[in-house]
Amino acid sequence: MKRIAMLPGSFDPPTVGHMDIIRRTAQQFDKLFVVVAANIAKHYLFSTEERMEMLRTSLKDFENIEVVSYPGLMVDFAKENGVSVMVRGVRALADFSYEFELAMTNKMMRPEVEVLFIPTDPKYFLIRSSQIKEMAAFGADISGMVEPHVARMLERKVERKV
């Protein structure tokens, strides 16, 4: 039986912390869906297609990873694609609190889908997409926080906004 997992997120933009969690997760499963979610409560800098392009470029060497988008509930994606584990990366207690509540809600809807929390590597503890976007808008060096192709896309995007 194939072990199929999913790792949903907004990835706006994908950070080196995201990449670390994705790569570590991919080593544990036969197939990993990286799902670019559309959260109606969030305003995105990058389109869904741009976020998927950045992820696909970063993850092109992984045969067991598929980058997809899904406009609905992640538990519905799990059911439709035979996913048995939903992976969530957490940095701190605040992340865990939010993710735990979300996991319990998902468990109520789809008890058969397990949720696995993976803590961030300590060297990525302070990296947040929202901070990276702000720093890029002010011309700060973000090269250690995102992969080079992401940095280029971000720099082009914020040049148009400023």
Backbone as CSV, one residue per row, in Angstrom:
resi,resn,N_x,N_y,N_z,CA_x,CA_y,CA_z,C_x,C_y,C_z
1,MET,0.847,-1.191,0.000,0.000,0.000,0.000,0.884,1.242,0.000
2,LYS,0.598,2.162,-0.909,1.386,3.395,-0.995,1.048,4.329,0.155
3,ARG,2.084,4.920,0.698,1.906,5.927,1.746,1.831,7.291,1.053
4,ILE,0.646,7.902,1.068,0.419,9.167,0.375,0.106,10.254,1.402
5,ALA,0.852,11.355,1.304,0.660,12.480,2.228,0.444,13.753,1.430
6,MET,-0.004,14.763,2.147,-0.150,16.090,1.549,0.396,17.116,2.518
7,LEU,0.933,18.189,1.957,1.410,19.299,2.758,0.805,20.567,2.152
8,PRO,-0.303,21.028,2.722,-0.941,22.234,2.191,-0.330,23.505,2.772
9,GLY,-0.421,24.578,2.022,0.050,25.866,2.504,-0.222,26.938,1.477
10,SER,-0.017,28.181,1.895,-0.199,29.282,0.947,1.074,29.533,0.150
11,PHE,2.239,29.327,0.748,3.527,29.446,0.060,3.641,30.771,-0.704
12,ASP,3.423,31.867,0.005,3.392,33.190,-0.637,4.447,34.116,-0.038
13,PRO,5.705,33.961,-0.385,6.332,32.977,-1.276,6.824,31.774,-0.482
14,PRO,7.220,30.693,-1.196,7.831,29.567,-0.495,9.196,29.970,0.057
15,THR,9.443,29.618,1.306,10.692,29.985,1.980,11.613,28.765,2.073
16,VAL,12.835,28.991,2.520,13.742,27.865,2.742,13.208,26.979,3.871
17,GLY,12.458,27.546,4.785,11.815,26.755,5.838,10.765,25.819,5.264
18,HIS,9.943,26.345,4.339,8.972,25.487,3.653,9.683,24.352,2.929
19,MET,10.748,24.694,2.207,11.467,23.684,1.425,12.041,22.598,2.333
20,ASP,12.540,22.990,3.493,13.087,22.029,4.443,12.003,21.050,4.899
21,ILE,10.852,21.560,5.274,9.751,20.699,5.733,9.291,19.791,4.587
22,ILE,9.162,20.336,3.379,8.717,19.540,2.233,9.717,18.422,1.942
23,ARG,10.984,18.740,1.898,12.006,17.718,1.587,12.059,16.633,2.664
24,ARG,11.971,17.032,3.910,11.981,16.054,5.001,10.752,15.155,4.938
25,THR,9.622,15.733,4.603,8.383,14.958,4.489,8.456,13.995,3.315
26,ALA,8.970,14.452,2.183,9.049,13.615,0.982,9.867,12.350,1.226
27,GLN,10.816,12.411,2.138,11.634,11.237,2.459,10.846,10.165,3.211
28,GLN,9.716,10.538,3.785,8.942,9.614,4.618,7.766,8.962,3.904
29,PHE,7.439,9.448,2.700,6.237,8.969,2.020,6.549,8.581,0.571
30,ASP,5.708,7.684,0.040,5.860,7.275,-1.361,5.465,8.403,-2.304
31,LYS,4.439,9.147,-1.913,3.974,10.279,-2.720,3.606,11.414,-1.775
32,LEU,3.987,12.621,-2.177,3.645,13.816,-1.408,3.028,14.842,-2.342
33,PHE,1.821,15.249,-2.024,1.190,16.369,-2.711,1.530,17.636,-1.939
34,VAL,2.121,18.603,-2.611,2.302,19.931,-2.037,1.150,20.742,-2.611
35,VAL,0.229,21.106,-1.741,-1.022,21.708,-2.191,-1.007,23.208,-1.915
36,VAL,-1.067,23.979,-2.981,-1.145,25.431,-2.866,-2.610,25.765,-2.613
37,ALA,-2.860,26.228,-1.421,-4.226,26.485,-0.992,-4.644,27.922,-1.278
38,ALA,-5.928,28.095,-1.378,-6.504,29.430,-1.516,-7.298,29.706,-0.246
39,ASN,-6.736,30.494,0.644,-7.380,30.852,1.899,-8.129,32.160,1.664
40,ILE,-9.446,32.123,1.784,-10.241,33.322,1.479,-9.963,34.465,2.448
41,ALA,-9.339,34.165,3.582,-9.021,35.205,4.564,-7.681,35.883,4.283
42,LYS,-6.934,35.386,3.300,-5.613,35.941,3.017,-5.593,36.701,1.696
43,HIS,-4.737,37.727,1.666,-4.469,38.465,0.434,-3.081,38.037,-0.028
44,TYR,-2.999,37.497,-1.232,-1.733,36.968,-1.730,-1.009,37.962,-2.620
45,LEU,0.308,37.985,-2.510,1.138,38.783,-3.406,1.279,38.073,-4.741
46,PHE,1.459,36.744,-4.699,1.645,35.946,-5.908,0.360,35.202,-6.252
47,SER,0.133,35.039,-7.536,-1.018,34.253,-7.985,-0.780,32.778,-7.649
48,THR,-1.822,32.005,-7.705,-1.699,30.564,-7.486,-0.695,29.962,-8.462
49,GLU,-0.784,30.363,-9.726,0.114,29.832,-10.759,1.574,30.189,-10.463
50,GLU,1.823,31.407,-9.996,3.192,31.822,-9.663,3.734,31.028,-8.476
51,ARG,2.899,30.812,-7.478,3.339,30.048,-6.311,3.642,28.604,-6.705
52,MET,2.809,28.048,-7.568,3.051,26.683,-8.048,4.337,26.622,-8.878
53,GLU,4.573,27.614,-9.701,5.793,27.658,-10.516,7.043,27.704,-9.625
54,MET,7.014,28.528,-8.592,8.162,28.616,-7.685,8.415,27.272,-6.999
55,LEU,7.353,26.629,-6.528,7.493,25.340,-5.870,7.989,24.268,-6.832
56,ARG,7.417,24.232,-8.019,7.839,23.214,-8.993,9.305,23.367,-9.367
57,THR,9.761,24.593,-9.500,11.174,24.824,-9.799,12.042,24.324,-8.645
58,SER,11.649,24.629,-7.439,12.424,24.214,-6.262,12.438,22.702,-6.074
59,LEU,11.367,22.048,-6.475,11.192,20.627,-6.169,11.322,19.726,-7.390
60,LYS,11.862,20.249,-8.469,11.897,19.512,-9.741,12.654,18.192,-9.675
61,ASP,13.567,18.032,-8.747,14.364,16.807,-8.654,13.699,15.703,-7.831
62,PHE,12.538,15.958,-7.298,11.836,14.968,-6.474,10.744,14.288,-7.295
63,GLU,10.941,13.017,-7.572,9.981,12.270,-8.385,8.694,11.959,-7.632
64,ASN,8.737,11.951,-6.307,7.551,11.589,-5.536,6.736,12.797,-5.066
65,ILE,7.098,13.995,-5.526,6.354,15.203,-5.144,5.568,15.726,-6.336
66,GLU,4.311,16.027,-6.070,3.470,16.664,-7.079,2.917,17.962,-6.495
67,VAL,3.162,19.060,-7.188,2.655,20.365,-6.756,1.322,20.607,-7.465
68,VAL,0.298,20.865,-6.679,-1.038,21.075,-7.214,-1.687,22.252,-6.479
69,SER,-2.795,22.715,-7.006,-3.599,23.699,-6.279,-4.963,23.080,-6.027
70,TYR,-5.612,23.608,-5.025,-6.950,23.105,-4.703,-7.740,24.240,-4.072
71,PRO,-8.902,24.539,-4.626,-9.670,25.690,-4.124,-10.584,25.376,-2.943
72,GLY,-10.705,24.113,-2.577,-11.652,23.738,-1.534,-10.995,23.346,-0.231
73,LEU,-11.737,22.572,0.544,-11.248,22.094,1.834,-10.175,21.035,1.624
74,MET,-9.133,21.098,2.417,-8.025,20.157,2.271,-8.449,18.722,2.580
75,VAL,-9.408,18.541,3.466,-9.877,17.183,3.750,-10.597,16.595,2.535
76,ASP,-11.227,17.440,1.731,-11.851,16.957,0.496,-10.785,16.552,-0.514
77,PHE,-9.710,17.348,-0.592,-8.590,16.971,-1.466,-8.033,15.618,-1.022
78,ALA,-7.880,15.439,0.279,-7.346,14.183,0.812,-8.217,13.008,0.376
79,LYS,-9.506,13.139,0.524,-10.428,12.055,0.153,-10.336,11.764,-1.346
80,GLU,-10.330,12.803,-2.160,-10.311,12.643,-3.617,-9.018,12.030,-4.135
81,ASN,-7.923,12.140,-3.372,-6.610,11.711,-3.858,-5.972,10.589,-3.033
82,GLY,-6.736,9.956,-2.179,-6.227,8.827,-1.408,-5.161,9.192,-0.395
83,VAL,-5.213,10.420,0.103,-4.235,10.898,1.077,-4.640,10.412,2.465
84,SER,-3.681,9.818,3.180,-3.976,9.346,4.523,-3.356,10.218,5.613
85,VAL,-2.391,11.076,5.234,-1.709,11.920,6.218,-1.597,13.353,5.694
86,MET,-2.012,14.295,6.529,-1.831,15.703,6.233,-0.698,16.205,7.124
87,VAL,0.331,16.762,6.515,1.503,17.237,7.248,1.417,18.741,7.418
88,ARG,1.749,19.195,8.612,1.769,20.619,8.900,3.090,20.948,9.585
89,GLY,3.773,21.952,9.072,4.997,22.433,9.705,4.650,23.441,10.780
90,VAL,5.360,23.383,11.881,5.126,24.339,12.965,6.452,24.920,13.437
91,ARG,6.429,26.230,13.731,7.623,26.932,14.203,7.605,27.132,15.699
92,ALA,6.473,27.494,16.222,6.416,27.894,17.633,5.057,27.531,18.210
93,LEU,4.880,27.833,19.489,3.640,27.511,20.168,2.437,28.161,19.489
94,ALA,2.589,29.389,19.023,1.476,30.063,18.344,1.067,29.288,17.089
95,ASP,2.052,28.823,16.309,1.750,28.003,15.129,1.028,26.728,15.554
96,PHE,1.564,26.075,16.581,0.990,24.810,17.001,-0.449,24.992,17.464
97,SER,-0.731,26.030,18.216,-2.078,26.276,18.711,-3.069,26.402,17.546
98,TYR,-2.713,27.221,16.555,-3.568,27.395,15.374,-3.708,26.073,14.620
99,GLU,-2.585,25.407,14.371,-2.591,24.161,13.603,-3.337,23.045,14.326
100,PHE,-3.235,23.004,15.651,-3.933,21.985,16.423,-5.445,22.156,16.297
101,GLU,-5.919,23.385,16.419,-7.350,23.647,16.270,-7.829,23.269,14.868
102,LEU,-7.041,23.612,13.862,-7.377,23.253,12.482,-7.395,21.730,12.316
103,ALA,-6.411,21.053,12.908,-6.345,19.590,12.821,-7.578,18.946,13.456
104,MET,-8.025,19.473,14.582,-9.202,18.910,15.241,-10.460,19.119,14.402
105,THR,-10.546,20.270,13.758,-11.674,20.527,12.859,-11.634,19.546,11.692
106,ASN,-10.458,19.364,11.113,-10.310,18.417,10.007,-10.641,16.996,10.454
107,LYS,-10.235,16.619,11.660,-10.519,15.284,12.197,-12.021,15.058,12.345
108,MET,-12.753,16.111,12.703,-14.204,15.980,12.816,-14.817,15.692,11.448
109,MET,-14.269,16.321,10.407,-14.815,16.130,9.058,-14.346,14.829,8.424
110,ARG,-13.076,14.472,8.629,-12.490,13.277,8.010,-11.588,12.569,9.039
111,PRO,-12.190,11.764,9.930,-11.396,11.111,10.974,-10.316,10.171,10.438
112,GLU,-10.471,9.713,9.212,-9.491,8.779,8.649,-8.190,9.454,8.206
113,VAL,-8.169,10.775,8.134,-6.963,11.499,7.729,-6.188,11.909,8.988
114,GLU,-4.990,11.359,9.126,-4.136,11.705,10.256,-3.432,13.029,9.990
115,VAL,-3.117,13.745,11.039,-2.359,14.984,10.926,-1.025,14.771,11.618
116,LEU,0.033,15.103,10.900,1.390,14.951,11.419,2.022,16.334,11.497
117,PHE,2.457,16.722,12.688,3.130,18.004,12.878,4.628,17.785,12.806
118,ILE,5.305,18.574,11.976,6.754,18.499,11.866,7.327,19.850,12.292
119,PRO,8.159,19.839,13.323,8.748,21.114,13.763,9.799,21.597,12.775
120,THR,9.877,22.895,12.652,10.872,23.486,11.766,12.278,23.234,12.297
121,ASP,13.218,23.235,11.399,14.619,23.195,11.793,14.900,24.522,12.512
122,PRO,15.605,24.496,13.642,15.847,25.732,14.392,16.457,26.867,13.565
123,LYS,17.245,26.547,12.549,17.857,27.626,11.763,16.834,28.381,10.913
124,TYR,15.621,27.829,10.764,14.572,28.504,9.987,13.454,29.035,10.879
125,PHE,13.667,28.997,12.165,12.635,29.319,13.142,11.994,30.692,12.939
126,LEU,12.793,31.686,12.572,12.276,33.058,12.478,11.834,33.467,11.072
127,ILE,11.926,32.564,10.120,11.591,32.919,8.736,10.092,32.793,8.513
128,ARG,9.502,33.909,8.072,8.063,33.972,7.765,7.884,34.644,6.412
129,SER,6.972,34.120,5.617,6.697,34.693,4.302,6.318,36.165,4.397
130,SER,5.501,36.510,5.384,5.052,37.902,5.499,6.225,38.841,5.757
131,GLN,7.173,38.424,6.586,8.349,39.265,6.848,9.233,39.378,5.608
132,ILE,9.368,38.292,4.887,10.201,38.292,3.683,9.642,39.276,2.664
133,LYS,8.334,39.280,2.488,7.714,40.217,1.532,7.973,41.664,1.945
134,GLU,7.840,41.927,3.224,8.075,43.289,3.709,9.534,43.686,3.532
135,MET,10.435,42.787,3.879,11.862,43.078,3.736,12.227,43.323,2.269
136,ALA,11.688,42.506,1.384,11.964,42.663,-0.043,11.452,44.007,-0.549
137,ALA,10.306,44.433,-0.045,9.736,45.719,-0.464,10.649,46.887,-0.092
138,PHE,11.453,46.713,0.962,12.380,47.754,1.382,13.796,47.517,0.875
139,GLY,13.951,46.536,-0.002,15.246,46.301,-0.624,16.248,45.529,0.219
140,ALA,15.783,44.872,1.273,16.697,44.092,2.127,17.162,42.830,1.410
141,ASP,18.270,42.305,1.850,18.810,41.067,1.303,18.015,39.891,1.862
142,ILE,17.299,39.188,1.004,16.485,38.042,1.426,17.069,36.725,0.918
143,SER,18.286,36.766,0.417,18.882,35.610,-0.246,19.000,34.378,0.657
144,GLY,19.123,34.540,1.943,19.220,33.389,2.830,17.875,32.849,3.270
145,MET,16.789,33.490,2.833,15.455,33.121,3.299,14.606,32.421,2.246
146,VAL,14.969,32.631,0.984,14.263,31.998,-0.132,15.292,31.533,-1.149
147,GLU,14.892,30.630,-2.007,15.801,30.157,-3.046,15.981,31.263,-4.092
148,PRO,17.104,31.250,-4.838,17.418,32.347,-5.763,16.312,32.688,-6.758
149,HIS,15.665,31.695,-7.351,14.599,31.994,-8.321,13.403,32.659,-7.646
150,VAL,13.151,32.315,-6.389,12.062,32.943,-5.637,12.428,34.392,-5.322
151,ALA,13.674,34.619,-4.936,14.129,35.982,-4.650,13.963,36.874,-5.876
152,ARG,14.318,36.355,-7.044,14.172,37.151,-8.285,12.707,37.477,-8.563
153,MET,11.842,36.484,-8.418,10.409,36.735,-8.647,9.867,37.734,-7.638
154,LEU,10.300,37.622,-6.401,9.833,38.528,-5.356,10.317,39.949,-5.604
155,GLU,11.581,40.079,-5.987,12.118,41.415,-6.261,11.376,42.075,-7.421
156,ARG,11.068,41.305,-8.460,10.295,41.865,-9.587,8.892,42.256,-9.157
157,LYS,8.291,41.430,-8.326,6.914,41.674,-7.893,6.824,42.914,-7.007
158,VAL,7.752,43.086,-6.064,7.665,44.238,-5.166,8.075,45.518,-5.852
159,GLU,8.909,45.434,-6.888,9.265,46.638,-7.667,8.025,47.248,-8.278
160,ARG,7.094,46.393,-8.730,5.847,46.869,-9.343,4.892,47.455,-8.329
161,LYS,4.986,46.992,-7.088,4.052,47.432,-6.041,4.496,48.735,-5.384
162,VAL,5.821,48.942,-5.288,6.341,50.101,-4.548,6.231,51.355,-5.377
